[in-house]
Amino acid sequence: MIRGYLCSAMLFAAIALPVASRADPPSELATNFCYGCQQLGLSVSGGFGLPIFGSQRREVDRTRIFGVYPRWSIGLTDPVARGAFYEGNFEAGIEPLVLLNFNPRDGWAAGGALVLHYNFLAASDSIVPFVEGVAGGSYMKFRLNDQSDGFTYPLEFSIGVHALTSEHTAFTTSVGYYHLSNAGRHYPNLGINGINVKIGFTAFRDVF
């Protein structure tokens, strides 16, 4: 009998806790970070290669890249984990890209990527930290000895922040690790690895 009561109580708690969590009032930021909420953004970046191949400096380690990234994204969820320190929402987006390389010689790349993004909404009413992963495809013409030109796969993982400048706009900045290679389709294929710093502007759905 007691065991039956305990099982019933545990089942009730398992059901009641998520319901109570969903009953919490939404964050004030939910008007911009919600299911179906759209964003338009434009960022520029500076990137520099990392010497990950030991003491021998290779051309892929010395790249210096300027990038331009327009973006459209849409919220996949309303705020989740309400009341928790990691309260936030998921977004997915499309990000065309243009890269200009200045070292060790001039080059360029152009393409696009898909973005998966998580906003942390509990930190502040005006500051929204985020993490994101980016994966896509591009055509590259860097003319490096250690990396074949042609079709490549840009990958990036970043952390950043939206600093709200008005009810529907934000200054956006991030820093991340990026990688460009062709996944072994052509050789040489050492891969370009580096740090990318982005700054830009984001407009939320009510602006357009």
NUDRENNU-997856 format. One line per field, with one value per residue (C-alpha): chain; x, y, z. Coordinates in steps of 0.5 Angstrom, whole numbers, plus 500, padded with zeros to 3 digits. Layout:
# NUDRENNU-997856
chain [A_...]
u [X_...]
v [Y_...]
w [Z_...]
# end
This chain:
# NUDRENNU-997856
chain [A_A_A_A_A_A_A_A_A_A_A_A_A_A_A_A_A_A_A_A_A_A_A_A_A_A_A_A_A_A_A_A_A_A_A_A_A_A_A_A_A_A_A_A_A_A_A_A_A_A_A_A_A_A_A_A_A_A_A_A_A_A_A_A_A_A_A_A_A_A_A_A_A_A_A_A_A_A_A_A_A_A_A_A_A_A_A_A_A_A_A_A_A_A_A_A_A_A_A_A_A_A_A_A_A_A_A_A_A_A_A_A_A_A_A_A_A_A_A_A_A_A_A_A_A_A_A_A_A_A_A_A_A_A_A_A_A_A_A_A_A_A_A_A_A_A_A_A_A_A_A_A_A_A_A_A_A_A_A_A_A_A_A_A_A_A_A_A_A_A_A_A_A_A_A_A_A_A_A_A_A_A_A_A_A_A_A_A_A_A_A_A_A_A_A_A_A_A_A_A_A_A_A_A_A_A_A_A]
u [500_505_509_503_503_510_510_503_507_513_509_505_511_514_508_507_514_514_507_510_516_511_507_512_511_515_522_521_526_521_518_524_527_521_518_517_521_525_532_536_543_549_556_564_569_577_580_587_590_592_599_596_602_607_613_614_610_605_601_595_597_599_592_589_581_576_569_562_556_549_544_536_534_528_526_525_522_519_524_525_527_524_527_533_540_540_533_533_531_533_534_536_538_542_548_551_559_564_571_577_584_590_596_600_597_591_585_577_572_564_558_553_552_546_546_544_544_542_540_541_535_536_543_540_534_539_545_543_549_549_553_552_555_555_556_556_559_563_568_575_581_586_592_596_601_598_591_587_583_575_569_570_566_566_565_565_563_562_560_557_553_547_547_540_540_533_527_528_535_542_549_552_559_562_569_569_574_573_575_576_577_575_574_579_576_583_590_593_588_591_585_585_584_583_580_574_572_565_562_555_548_541_534_528_522_518_522_521]
v [500_505_503_504_511_513_511_515_521_520_520_526_530_528_531_537_539_540_543_548_550_551_556_560_567_568_572_580_578_572_578_577_570_565_560_563_570_572_576_579_580_583_582_583_579_578_571_569_562_558_554_547_543_544_548_548_554_552_557_555_557_564_566_573_573_578_576_578_575_577_572_570_566_564_561_554_554_559_560_553_551_558_560_556_560_557_559_560_558_555_558_556_560_561_565_567_568_572_571_575_572_577_573_569_571_574_570_569_564_565_560_559_555_553_555_552_557_557_564_565_569_569_573_580_584_587_582_576_571_565_559_557_552_553_548_549_549_554_555_557_560_562_559_556_550_546_546_545_550_548_546_546_545_551_549_554_554_561_564_571_576_580_587_590_597_598_594_591_592_589_590_583_580_573_569_562_557_556_550_550_544_539_533_529_530_533_533_537_538_540_545_552_553_559_564_569_575_578_584_586_588_584_587_583_581_587_592_588]
w [500_502_496_492_495_494_486_485_489_484_478_480_481_475_471_476_475_468_468_473_469_463_467_469_466_460_460_457_451_449_444_440_442_441_436_429_431_425_425_420_421_418_421_418_421_422_422_423_422_428_428_429_426_431_430_422_420_414_409_412_419_416_413_415_413_412_412_411_413_412_416_416_422_425_432_433_440_445_451_455_462_464_471_470_469_462_460_453_446_439_433_426_420_413_413_406_406_403_405_403_404_405_407_405_398_396_395_396_398_397_399_405_411_416_423_429_435_442_446_454_456_464_464_463_460_455_454_451_450_445_443_435_430_423_417_410_403_399_393_395_391_396_392_398_398_403_401_395_392_390_394_401_408_412_420_426_433_436_443_443_445_443_446_445_443_442_443_436_435_437_437_436_437_437_437_435_432_424_419_412_408_403_407_403_396_394_396_399_405_411_413_415_422_426_430_427_431_428_430_427_427_428_427_430_427_428_424_418]
# end
